[in-house]
Amino acid sequence: MRILVLLIIPFLIFSEEKVDLKKQALSETFLPLISTSDSINSIKSLKSDFKYLLSQASMKGANYSISVFSLDRDSMLFDFNASKALTPASLTKLFTTFNAVENLGADFQVPTQVYVEDSDSDKETISGNLYIKGGGDALFSKNELDTLFQVISKSGIKNIKGNIYIDVSQFDEETSRFKYSGDNDVVQNVGKITAFNVSRRPFNKTESYIQKSMIRSNVHLAGEISYCQIPDYTDDKNLKLVIEFQRPLKDLITITNKRSDNYLAEHIFKLNGSHNSFSENDWESSLELLYRTTDSLGIPFTNCKIHDGSGLSRRNLLSSEAIVKMFSYVNSQKYKDTFFNSLSIAGNDGTLKSRMIGSHAENNLHAKTGTLRNASGLAGVTKTLDGENIAFAFIFNGRKYRYYKQMEDEMASLIAGFFY
């Protein structure tokens, strides 16, 4: 009878407190479910699976750099040629967006401002000019331009006797990615990188958009529409800010990474440089900021070279080690969710919408893709079946970039399905 009581009481205690038996067993030293040797053998097995995939005949002639890093343990689980710098294609965008969120801040707002040149803002007629100052918002649309002029109209302004000037001084005068990247060929036409555009259109289209928006808002212009560059408005007492439209930086970053948008990436690239004074050229300033940032944070960037923000340049070089170490730093920051959520989700959205469906990576793995004719890459974060947070980076250079993508999916799925 006494034995029966001893058996019932523990059962009642466990039931009332709802103790997680698995967690308790893991913490008990006298009955370990996972030993150190188990962990080592599991990792060795995963590494062996990777080696088998990399030994396939179709991988002959390929150069690769691979890193698998535990964010929870802050340690490299295994790697192959981790420090080898290769052409990363659009994995470059990871450092463009990281540079922005780290230095501008996750809450940074990209402004588009309108100033009027008139001491009396209550009058319907502005005797001077109206200035639209672009801040680098590459998503500014025709609908938002309409809203801008509707606000101007509702403020009481109906006539502008002077001109409308589009101020693009936030960026330098070099608008061609091809020129500042120093490439030998145009991999893809990106469009002009300017501080102000409407629906990604150059000035001749922008001018017509402004004219149509004014007509719809019943605002009349006597003068012309043209470009200007006025670096500082603060000293001009005749200029008054009448409206400011703000775009969250995270919106630009999310579309850049999920859709691998080259146009947005180059705007963020120049935005990074325009808010620093390392050089008169935004692209040089942006690169200097990136190199200083990675150096100060201990991210191994010595072998890496960047020539643009999008990754279209085949002269860009990144190592898988640099990428996962950057991920490790991001994981310790308050903006980690903003950054990691900007990556495509396997089988769900962005450039990974149709990849890894049905695997443990689906709706679990967040990653950035990269593709050129001679390069393919995949880098991101995922949880294992044990719930461990893993950062990984795969970079392949060679002729069979389509096959490399199959390899990336298999390896990423292996990581997501890993357990000790």
C-alpha positions as a Markdown table, in Angstrom:
| # | Residue | x | y | z |
|---|---|---|---|---|
| 1 | Met | 0.0 | 0.0 | 0.0 |
| 2 | Arg | 2.8 | 2.4 | 0.8 |
| 3 | Ile | 4.4 | 1.7 | -2.6 |
| 4 | Leu | 1.1 | 2.6 | -4.3 |
| 5 | Val | 1.0 | 6.0 | -2.6 |
| 6 | Leu | 4.6 | 6.8 | -3.6 |
| 7 | Leu | 3.7 | 6.1 | -7.2 |
| 8 | Ile | 0.5 | 8.2 | -7.3 |
| 9 | Ile | 1.9 | 11.3 | -5.5 |
| 10 | Pro | 4.6 | 12.1 | -8.1 |
| 11 | Phe | 2.0 | 11.6 | -10.9 |
| 12 | Leu | -0.3 | 14.2 | -9.3 |
| 13 | Ile | 2.5 | 16.7 | -8.8 |
| 14 | Phe | 3.6 | 16.4 | -12.4 |
| 15 | Ser | 0.1 | 16.7 | -13.7 |
| 16 | Glu | -0.7 | 19.9 | -11.6 |
| 17 | Glu | 2.5 | 21.7 | -12.5 |
| 18 | Lys | 2.5 | 20.5 | -16.1 |
| 19 | Val | 6.2 | 19.8 | -16.1 |
| 20 | Asp | 7.8 | 19.4 | -19.6 |
| 21 | Leu | 9.2 | 15.9 | -19.2 |
| 22 | Lys | 11.5 | 16.3 | -22.2 |
| 23 | Lys | 13.0 | 19.6 | -20.9 |
| 24 | Gln | 13.4 | 18.0 | -17.5 |
| 25 | Ala | 15.1 | 15.0 | -18.9 |
| 26 | Leu | 17.5 | 17.2 | -20.9 |
| 27 | Ser | 18.5 | 19.0 | -17.8 |
| 28 | Glu | 19.0 | 15.9 | -15.6 |
| 29 | Thr | 22.7 | 15.0 | -15.4 |
| 30 | Phe | 22.0 | 11.4 | -14.4 |
| 31 | Leu | 20.0 | 10.7 | -17.6 |
| 32 | Pro | 21.2 | 12.8 | -20.5 |
| 33 | Leu | 19.3 | 12.4 | -23.8 |
| 34 | Ile | 22.0 | 14.1 | -25.8 |
| 35 | Ser | 25.6 | 13.6 | -24.9 |
| 36 | Thr | 28.6 | 15.6 | -26.2 |
| 37 | Ser | 29.6 | 12.7 | -28.4 |
| 38 | Asp | 26.0 | 12.5 | -29.8 |
| 39 | Ser | 26.3 | 16.2 | -30.8 |
| 40 | Ile | 29.7 | 15.8 | -32.4 |
| 41 | Asn | 28.6 | 12.7 | -34.3 |
| 42 | Ser | 25.4 | 14.4 | -35.6 |
| 43 | Ile | 27.4 | 17.4 | -36.9 |
| 44 | Lys | 29.9 | 15.0 | -38.5 |
| 45 | Ser | 27.0 | 13.2 | -40.2 |
| 46 | Leu | 25.6 | 16.5 | -41.5 |
| 47 | Lys | 29.1 | 17.5 | -42.7 |
| 48 | Ser | 29.4 | 14.1 | -44.4 |
| 49 | Asp | 26.1 | 14.7 | -46.2 |
| 50 | Phe | 27.4 | 18.1 | -47.5 |
| 51 | Lys | 30.7 | 16.5 | -48.7 |
| 52 | Tyr | 28.7 | 13.8 | -50.5 |
| 53 | Leu | 26.7 | 16.5 | -52.4 |
| 54 | Leu | 29.8 | 18.5 | -53.2 |
| 55 | Ser | 31.5 | 15.4 | -54.6 |
| 56 | Gln | 28.9 | 14.9 | -57.3 |
| 57 | Ala | 30.2 | 14.9 | -60.9 |
| 58 | Ser | 28.1 | 18.0 | -61.7 |
| 59 | Met | 30.1 | 20.0 | -59.2 |
| 60 | Lys | 33.4 | 19.4 | -61.0 |
| 61 | Gly | 35.1 | 22.7 | -61.7 |
| 62 | Ala | 33.0 | 24.7 | -59.3 |
| 63 | Asn | 34.5 | 27.0 | -56.7 |
| 64 | Tyr | 32.5 | 27.3 | -53.5 |
| 65 | Ser | 32.6 | 28.9 | -50.1 |
| 66 | Ile | 30.3 | 27.4 | -47.4 |
| 67 | Ser | 29.7 | 28.3 | -43.8 |
| 68 | Val | 27.2 | 26.9 | -41.3 |
| 69 | Phe | 27.1 | 28.8 | -38.0 |
| 70 | Ser | 25.1 | 28.3 | -34.8 |
| 71 | Leu | 23.7 | 31.7 | -33.7 |
| 72 | Asp | 22.7 | 30.1 | -30.3 |
| 73 | Arg | 26.2 | 28.8 | -29.6 |
| 74 | Asp | 28.0 | 31.6 | -31.4 |
| 75 | Ser | 30.2 | 29.1 | -33.1 |
| 76 | Met | 30.9 | 27.7 | -36.5 |
| 77 | Leu | 29.5 | 24.2 | -36.9 |
| 78 | Phe | 31.4 | 23.4 | -40.0 |
| 79 | Asp | 32.7 | 25.1 | -43.2 |
| 80 | Phe | 34.3 | 24.6 | -46.5 |
| 81 | Asn | 36.6 | 27.3 | -47.9 |
| 82 | Ala | 34.9 | 29.7 | -45.5 |
| 83 | Ser | 37.3 | 32.6 | -46.1 |
| 84 | Lys | 37.5 | 32.2 | -49.9 |
| 85 | Ala | 36.1 | 35.3 | -51.6 |
| 86 | Leu | 33.9 | 34.6 | -54.6 |
| 87 | Thr | 31.5 | 36.5 | -56.8 |
| 88 | Pro | 28.3 | 36.7 | -54.6 |
| 89 | Ala | 25.8 | 38.1 | -57.2 |
| 90 | Ser | 22.8 | 39.5 | -55.3 |
| 91 | Leu | 24.1 | 38.3 | -51.9 |
| 92 | Thr | 25.8 | 41.7 | -52.1 |
| 93 | Lys | 22.5 | 43.2 | -51.2 |
| 94 | Leu | 22.8 | 41.7 | -47.7 |
| 95 | Phe | 25.7 | 44.1 | -47.0 |
| 96 | Thr | 24.0 | 47.1 | -48.7 |
| 97 | Thr | 21.0 | 46.7 | -46.5 |
| 98 | Phe | 23.0 | 45.8 | -43.4 |
| 99 | Asn | 25.1 | 49.0 | -43.9 |
| 100 | Ala | 21.9 | 51.0 | -44.0 |
| 101 | Val | 20.1 | 49.6 | -41.0 |
| 102 | Glu | 23.3 | 49.6 | -38.9 |
| 103 | Asn | 24.3 | 53.2 | -39.7 |
| 104 | Leu | 21.1 | 55.0 | -40.6 |
| 105 | Gly | 19.0 | 53.1 | -38.1 |
| 106 | Ala | 16.1 | 50.7 | -38.4 |
| 107 | Asp | 13.6 | 53.6 | -37.8 |
| 108 | Phe | 15.2 | 55.9 | -40.4 |
| 109 | Gln | 12.7 | 57.7 | -42.7 |
| 110 | Val | 13.6 | 58.7 | -46.2 |
| 111 | Pro | 12.1 | 62.1 | -46.8 |
| 112 | Thr | 10.6 | 63.9 | -49.8 |
| 113 | Gln | 10.1 | 67.6 | -49.0 |
| 114 | Val | 8.4 | 70.5 | -50.6 |
| 115 | Tyr | 9.4 | 74.1 | -49.9 |
| 116 | Val | 7.9 | 77.3 | -51.2 |
| 117 | Glu | 9.8 | 80.6 | -51.8 |
| 118 | Asp | 7.4 | 83.1 | -50.4 |
| 119 | Ser | 7.2 | 85.1 | -47.1 |
| 120 | Asp | 3.4 | 85.0 | -47.0 |
| 121 | Ser | 2.2 | 81.4 | -47.2 |
| 122 | Asp | -1.5 | 82.4 | -46.6 |
| 123 | Lys | -1.9 | 83.8 | -50.1 |
| 124 | Glu | -3.3 | 81.6 | -52.8 |
| 125 | Thr | -0.5 | 82.8 | -55.2 |
| 126 | Ile | 3.1 | 82.0 | -54.5 |
| 127 | Ser | 5.2 | 84.8 | -56.1 |
| 128 | Gly | 8.4 | 82.7 | -55.9 |
| 129 | Asn | 9.4 | 79.2 | -56.7 |
| 130 | Leu | 8.4 | 75.8 | -55.4 |
| 131 | Tyr | 11.1 | 73.2 | -54.6 |
| 132 | Ile | 10.7 | 69.4 | -54.4 |
| 133 | Lys | 13.7 | 68.1 | -52.5 |
| 134 | Gly | 14.3 | 64.4 | -53.1 |
| 135 | Gly | 15.8 | 62.3 | -50.3 |
| 136 | Gly | 16.4 | 59.1 | -52.3 |
| 137 | Asp | 13.0 | 57.4 | -52.0 |
| 138 | Ala | 13.1 | 55.0 | -54.9 |
| 139 | Leu | 9.5 | 53.9 | -54.2 |
| 140 | Phe | 8.0 | 57.3 | -54.6 |
| 141 | Ser | 4.9 | 56.9 | -56.9 |
| 142 | Lys | 2.5 | 58.8 | -59.1 |
| 143 | Asn | -0.2 | 58.3 | -56.4 |
| 144 | Glu | 2.0 | 59.8 | -53.8 |
| 145 | Leu | 2.8 | 62.7 | -56.1 |
| 146 | Asp | -0.9 | 63.3 | -56.4 |
| 147 | Thr | -1.2 | 63.3 | -52.6 |
| 148 | Leu | 1.6 | 65.8 | -52.3 |
| 149 | Phe | -0.1 | 68.3 | -54.6 |
| 150 | Gln | -3.5 | 67.7 | -53.0 |
| 151 | Val | -1.9 | 68.7 | -49.7 |
| 152 | Ile | -0.4 | 71.8 | -51.3 |
| 153 | Ser | -3.8 | 72.7 | -52.8 |
| 154 | Lys | -5.6 | 72.2 | -49.5 |
| 155 | Ser | -3.1 | 74.4 | -47.7 |
| 156 | Gly | -4.5 | 77.3 | -49.9 |
| 157 | Ile | -1.8 | 77.4 | -52.6 |
| 158 | Lys | -3.5 | 77.6 | -56.1 |
| 159 | Asn | -1.0 | 79.5 | -58.2 |
| 160 | Ile | 2.8 | 79.4 | -58.5 |
| 161 | Lys | 4.2 | 82.4 | -60.4 |
| 162 | Gly | 7.8 | 81.1 | -60.3 |
| 163 | Asn | 9.2 | 77.7 | -61.3 |
| 164 | Ile | 9.1 | 74.3 | -59.9 |
| 165 | Tyr | 12.6 | 73.0 | -59.1 |
| 166 | Ile | 13.3 | 69.3 | -58.5 |
| 167 | Asp | 16.3 | 69.3 | -56.1 |
| 168 | Val | 18.4 | 66.2 | -56.4 |
| 169 | Ser | 21.4 | 67.4 | -54.4 |
| 170 | Gln | 21.0 | 64.6 | -51.8 |
| 171 | Phe | 22.9 | 62.3 | -54.2 |
| 172 | Asp | 26.0 | 63.2 | -56.3 |
| 173 | Glu | 25.7 | 63.8 | -60.0 |
| 174 | Glu | 26.7 | 60.2 | -61.1 |
| 175 | Thr | 23.4 | 58.5 | -61.9 |
| 176 | Ser | 24.8 | 55.4 | -63.7 |
| 177 | Arg | 25.5 | 52.2 | -61.7 |
| 178 | Phe | 27.6 | 50.9 | -64.6 |
| 179 | Lys | 30.0 | 53.9 | -64.4 |
| 180 | Tyr | 30.6 | 53.9 | -60.7 |
| 181 | Ser | 30.9 | 50.1 | -60.5 |
| 182 | Gly | 33.7 | 50.2 | -63.1 |
| 183 | Asp | 32.3 | 47.1 | -64.9 |
| 184 | Asn | 33.3 | 46.0 | -68.3 |
| 185 | Asp | 29.8 | 45.1 | -69.4 |
| 186 | Val | 26.2 | 46.1 | -68.5 |
| 187 | Val | 24.8 | 43.0 | -66.9 |
| 188 | Gln | 21.4 | 44.6 | -66.6 |
| 189 | Asn | 20.0 | 48.1 | -67.1 |
| 190 | Val | 19.0 | 49.5 | -63.7 |
| 191 | Gly | 17.9 | 53.0 | -64.6 |
| 192 | Lys | 19.1 | 56.3 | -63.3 |
| 193 | Ile | 20.0 | 56.4 | -59.6 |
| 194 | Thr | 18.7 | 59.8 | -58.5 |
| 195 | Ala | 17.5 | 61.5 | -55.3 |
| 196 | Phe | 14.1 | 62.1 | -56.8 |
| 197 | Asn | 12.1 | 60.0 | -59.2 |
| 198 | Val | 8.4 | 59.1 | -59.7 |
| 199 | Ser | 7.4 | 55.5 | -60.3 |
| 200 | Arg | 11.1 | 54.8 | -61.3 |
| 201 | Arg | 10.9 | 57.2 | -64.2 |
| 202 | Pro | 13.6 | 59.7 | -65.4 |
| 203 | Phe | 13.1 | 63.4 | -65.5 |
| 204 | Asn | 11.2 | 63.7 | -68.9 |
| 205 | Lys | 8.5 | 61.4 | -67.5 |
| 206 | Thr | 8.6 | 62.9 | -64.0 |
| 207 | Glu | 7.9 | 66.4 | -65.5 |
| 208 | Ser | 4.8 | 65.1 | -67.2 |
| 209 | Tyr | 3.6 | 63.4 | -64.0 |
| 210 | Ile | 4.0 | 66.7 | -62.1 |
| 211 | Gln | 2.0 | 68.6 | -64.7 |
| 212 | Lys | -0.8 | 66.0 | -64.5 |
| 213 | Ser | -0.8 | 66.0 | -60.7 |
| 214 | Met | -1.1 | 69.8 | -60.6 |
| 215 | Ile | -4.0 | 69.7 | -63.0 |
| 216 | Arg | -5.8 | 67.1 | -60.9 |
| 217 | Ser | -5.2 | 69.2 | -57.7 |
| 218 | Asn | -6.1 | 72.5 | -59.4 |
| 219 | Val | -2.7 | 74.1 | -58.8 |
| 220 | His | -1.5 | 76.3 | -61.7 |
| 221 | Leu | 2.1 | 77.0 | -62.7 |
| 222 | Ala | 3.3 | 80.0 | -64.6 |
| 223 | Gly | 6.9 | 79.0 | -64.9 |
| 224 | Glu | 8.8 | 75.8 | -65.9 |
| 225 | Ile | 9.8 | 72.6 | -64.3 |
| 226 | Ser | 13.5 | 71.8 | -64.1 |
| 227 | Tyr | 16.3 | 70.4 | -61.9 |
| 228 | Cys | 18.4 | 72.2 | -59.3 |
| 229 | Gln | 20.8 | 71.5 | -56.5 |
| 230 | Ile | 20.5 | 73.4 | -53.3 |
| 231 | Pro | 22.5 | 71.6 | -50.6 |
| 232 | Asp | 21.1 | 73.5 | -47.6 |
| 233 | Tyr | 17.7 | 75.1 | -47.1 |
| 234 | Thr | 18.2 | 76.0 | -43.4 |
| 235 | Asp | 19.9 | 79.3 | -44.1 |
| 236 | Asp | 17.3 | 80.6 | -46.5 |
| 237 | Lys | 14.6 | 82.4 | -44.5 |
| 238 | Asn | 12.4 | 82.9 | -47.6 |
| 239 | Leu | 11.9 | 79.1 | -48.0 |
| 240 | Lys | 9.2 | 77.5 | -46.0 |
| 241 | Leu | 8.6 | 73.7 | -45.6 |
| 242 | Val | 5.0 | 73.0 | -46.5 |
| 243 | Ile | 4.9 | 69.2 | -46.7 |
| 244 | Glu | 7.2 | 66.3 | -46.0 |
| 245 | Phe | 6.5 | 62.7 | -47.1 |
| 246 | Gln | 8.4 | 60.0 | -45.2 |
| 247 | Arg | 9.2 | 56.5 | -46.4 |
| 248 | Pro | 10.4 | 54.0 | -43.7 |
| 249 | Leu | 13.8 | 52.7 | -44.6 |
| 250 | Lys | 12.7 | 49.2 | -43.7 |
| 251 | Asp | 10.1 | 49.3 | -46.6 |
| 252 | Leu | 13.0 | 49.8 | -49.1 |
| 253 | Ile | 15.1 | 47.1 | -47.4 |
| 254 | Thr | 12.3 | 44.5 | -47.4 |
| 255 | Ile | 11.5 | 44.9 | -51.1 |
| 256 | Thr | 15.3 | 45.0 | -52.0 |
| 257 | Asn | 15.9 | 41.7 | -50.2 |
| 258 | Lys | 12.7 | 39.7 | -50.8 |
| 259 | Arg | 12.5 | 40.6 | -54.5 |
| 260 | Ser | 16.2 | 41.2 | -55.1 |
| 261 | Asp | 15.4 | 44.6 | -56.5 |
| 262 | Asn | 18.5 | 46.0 | -58.1 |
| 263 | Tyr | 17.1 | 49.5 | -58.6 |
| 264 | Leu | 16.2 | 49.9 | -54.9 |
| 265 | Ala | 19.5 | 48.4 | -53.9 |
| 266 | Glu | 21.5 | 51.0 | -55.8 |
| 267 | His | 19.4 | 53.8 | -54.2 |
| 268 | Ile | 20.1 | 52.4 | -50.7 |
| 269 | Phe | 23.8 | 52.1 | -51.7 |
| 270 | Lys | 24.0 | 55.8 | -52.6 |
| 271 | Leu | 21.8 | 56.7 | -49.6 |
| 272 | Asn | 24.3 | 55.2 | -47.3 |
| 273 | Gly | 27.1 | 57.3 | -48.8 |
| 274 | Ser | 25.1 | 60.5 | -49.1 |
| 275 | His | 24.7 | 60.7 | -45.3 |
| 276 | Asn | 28.4 | 60.6 | -44.7 |
| 277 | Ser | 31.3 | 62.8 | -45.7 |
| 278 | Phe | 34.0 | 60.4 | -46.5 |
| 279 | Ser | 34.0 | 61.4 | -50.1 |
| 280 | Glu | 32.3 | 63.7 | -52.5 |
| 281 | Asn | 31.2 | 60.6 | -54.5 |
| 282 | Asp | 28.4 | 58.8 | -52.7 |
| 283 | Trp | 29.5 | 55.4 | -54.0 |
| 284 | Glu | 33.0 | 55.9 | -52.5 |
| 285 | Ser | 31.5 | 57.2 | -49.3 |
| 286 | Ser | 29.2 | 54.2 | -49.1 |
| 287 | Leu | 32.0 | 51.7 | -49.5 |
| 288 | Glu | 34.2 | 53.5 | -47.0 |
| 289 | Leu | 31.3 | 53.4 | -44.5 |
| 290 | Leu | 30.9 | 49.6 | -45.1 |
| 291 | Tyr | 34.6 | 48.9 | -44.8 |
| 292 | Arg | 34.8 | 50.9 | -41.6 |
| 293 | Thr | 31.7 | 49.2 | -40.1 |
| 294 | Thr | 32.8 | 45.7 | -40.9 |
| 295 | Asp | 36.3 | 46.4 | -39.5 |
| 296 | Ser | 35.0 | 47.9 | -36.3 |
| 297 | Leu | 32.6 | 45.0 | -35.7 |
| 298 | Gly | 35.2 | 42.3 | -36.4 |
| 299 | Ile | 33.5 | 41.0 | -39.5 |
| 300 | Pro | 36.2 | 39.3 | -41.7 |
| 301 | Phe | 36.1 | 41.5 | -44.8 |
| 302 | Thr | 39.8 | 41.7 | -45.8 |
| 303 | Asn | 39.3 | 39.5 | -48.8 |
| 304 | Cys | 36.0 | 41.0 | -49.8 |
| 305 | Lys | 35.5 | 43.7 | -52.4 |
| 306 | Ile | 32.3 | 45.6 | -53.3 |
| 307 | His | 31.8 | 47.7 | -56.4 |
| 308 | Asp | 28.0 | 48.4 | -56.3 |
| 309 | Gly | 25.0 | 47.9 | -54.1 |
| 310 | Ser | 23.0 | 45.4 | -56.1 |
| 311 | Gly | 25.6 | 42.7 | -56.9 |
| 312 | Leu | 25.3 | 43.0 | -60.6 |
| 313 | Ser | 29.1 | 43.7 | -60.7 |
| 314 | Arg | 31.0 | 40.4 | -61.3 |
| 315 | Arg | 34.0 | 42.1 | -59.6 |
| 316 | Asn | 32.3 | 41.9 | -56.2 |
| 317 | Leu | 33.8 | 39.4 | -53.8 |
| 318 | Leu | 32.4 | 38.0 | -50.6 |
| 319 | Ser | 33.2 | 35.0 | -48.4 |
| 320 | Ser | 30.6 | 32.8 | -46.7 |
| 321 | Glu | 32.4 | 33.5 | -43.4 |
| 322 | Ala | 31.9 | 37.3 | -43.7 |
| 323 | Ile | 28.2 | 36.7 | -44.3 |
| 324 | Val | 27.5 | 34.4 | -41.4 |
| 325 | Lys | 29.6 | 36.6 | -39.0 |
| 326 | Met | 27.5 | 39.6 | -40.1 |
| 327 | Phe | 24.4 | 37.6 | -39.4 |
| 328 | Ser | 25.8 | 36.7 | -36.0 |
| 329 | Tyr | 26.2 | 40.4 | -35.2 |
| 330 | Val | 22.7 | 41.3 | -36.5 |
| 331 | Asn | 21.3 | 38.6 | -34.3 |
| 332 | Ser | 22.5 | 40.5 | -31.2 |
| 333 | Gln | 20.9 | 43.8 | -32.3 |
| 334 | Lys | 17.4 | 45.2 | -31.6 |
| 335 | Tyr | 16.8 | 45.5 | -35.4 |
| 336 | Lys | 17.4 | 41.7 | -36.0 |
| 337 | Asp | 13.7 | 41.0 | -36.7 |
| 338 | Thr | 13.5 | 43.9 | -39.2 |
| 339 | Phe | 16.6 | 42.6 | -41.0 |
| 340 | Phe | 15.9 | 38.9 | -41.0 |
| 341 | Asn | 12.2 | 39.4 | -41.8 |
| 342 | Ser | 13.3 | 41.3 | -44.9 |
| 343 | Leu | 14.6 | 38.0 | -46.4 |
| 344 | Ser | 12.6 | 35.7 | -48.5 |
| 345 | Ile | 10.8 | 32.9 | -46.8 |
| 346 | Ala | 11.2 | 29.4 | -48.4 |
| 347 | Gly | 8.1 | 28.2 | -50.2 |
| 348 | Asn | 6.3 | 31.4 | -49.2 |
| 349 | Asp | 7.4 | 34.7 | -50.8 |
| 350 | Gly | 10.0 | 36.6 | -52.7 |
| 351 | Thr | 12.6 | 34.8 | -54.7 |
| 352 | Leu | 12.1 | 31.7 | -52.6 |
| 353 | Lys | 8.4 | 31.4 | -53.2 |
| 354 | Ser | 8.7 | 28.2 | -55.3 |
| 355 | Arg | 11.8 | 26.7 | -53.6 |
| 356 | Met | 12.1 | 24.1 | -50.9 |
| 357 | Ile | 8.4 | 23.4 | -50.8 |
| 358 | Gly | 7.6 | 20.3 | -48.8 |
| 359 | Ser | 10.9 | 20.3 | -46.9 |
| 360 | His | 11.6 | 21.3 | -43.3 |
| 361 | Ala | 12.8 | 24.7 | -44.7 |
| 362 | Glu | 9.3 | 25.7 | -46.0 |
| 363 | Asn | 8.0 | 28.6 | -44.0 |
| 364 | Asn | 11.0 | 28.3 | -41.7 |
| 365 | Leu | 14.0 | 29.4 | -43.6 |
| 366 | His | 14.7 | 33.1 | -44.3 |
| 367 | Ala | 17.3 | 33.8 | -47.0 |
| 368 | Lys | 18.7 | 35.9 | -49.8 |
| 369 | Thr | 19.3 | 34.5 | -53.2 |
| 370 | Gly | 21.9 | 35.4 | -55.7 |
| 371 | Thr | 22.2 | 34.7 | -59.4 |
| 372 | Leu | 24.5 | 35.6 | -62.3 |
| 373 | Arg | 25.5 | 33.5 | -65.3 |
| 374 | Asn | 28.7 | 32.4 | -63.5 |
| 375 | Ala | 27.5 | 32.6 | -59.9 |
| 376 | Ser | 24.8 | 31.4 | -57.5 |
| 377 | Gly | 24.3 | 31.9 | -53.8 |
| 378 | Leu | 22.0 | 31.4 | -50.9 |
| 379 | Ala | 22.5 | 32.9 | -47.4 |
| 380 | Gly | 20.1 | 33.3 | -44.5 |
| 381 | Val | 18.9 | 31.8 | -41.2 |
| 382 | Thr | 16.7 | 28.9 | -40.2 |
| 383 | Lys | 15.7 | 26.8 | -37.2 |
| 384 | Thr | 16.7 | 23.1 | -36.9 |
| 385 | Leu | 14.2 | 20.5 | -35.7 |
| 386 | Asp | 15.7 | 21.0 | -32.3 |
| 387 | Gly | 14.9 | 24.7 | -32.4 |
| 388 | Glu | 18.5 | 25.8 | -32.8 |
| 389 | Asn | 19.0 | 29.0 | -34.8 |
| 390 | Ile | 21.4 | 28.5 | -37.6 |
| 391 | Ala | 23.0 | 31.0 | -40.0 |
| 392 | Phe | 24.4 | 29.7 | -43.3 |
| 393 | Ala | 25.9 | 31.0 | -46.5 |
| 394 | Phe | 26.6 | 29.1 | -49.8 |
| 395 | Ile | 28.4 | 30.8 | -52.7 |
| 396 | Phe | 29.1 | 28.9 | -55.9 |
| 397 | Asn | 31.0 | 30.1 | -58.9 |
| 398 | Gly | 31.1 | 28.2 | -62.2 |
| 399 | Arg | 29.2 | 27.4 | -65.3 |
| 400 | Lys | 26.4 | 25.3 | -63.9 |
| 401 | Tyr | 24.6 | 28.0 | -61.8 |
| 402 | Arg | 21.2 | 26.3 | -62.3 |
| 403 | Tyr | 22.5 | 23.1 | -60.8 |
| 404 | Tyr | 24.0 | 25.0 | -57.9 |
| 405 | Lys | 20.5 | 26.1 | -57.0 |
| 406 | Gln | 19.4 | 22.5 | -56.6 |
| 407 | Met | 22.5 | 22.0 | -54.4 |
| 408 | Glu | 21.6 | 25.1 | -52.3 |
| 409 | Asp | 18.1 | 23.8 | -51.7 |
| 410 | Glu | 19.3 | 20.3 | -50.7 |
| 411 | Met | 21.9 | 21.7 | -48.3 |
| 412 | Ala | 19.5 | 24.3 | -46.8 |
| 413 | Ser | 16.8 | 21.6 | -46.3 |
| 414 | Leu | 19.4 | 19.3 | -44.6 |
| 415 | Ile | 20.1 | 22.1 | -42.1 |
| 416 | Ala | 16.4 | 22.8 | -41.4 |
| 417 | Gly | 15.8 | 19.1 | -40.9 |
| 418 | Phe | 18.8 | 18.6 | -38.7 |
| 419 | Phe | 18.5 | 17.3 | -35.1 |
| 420 | Tyr | 20.9 | 16.0 | -32.6 |
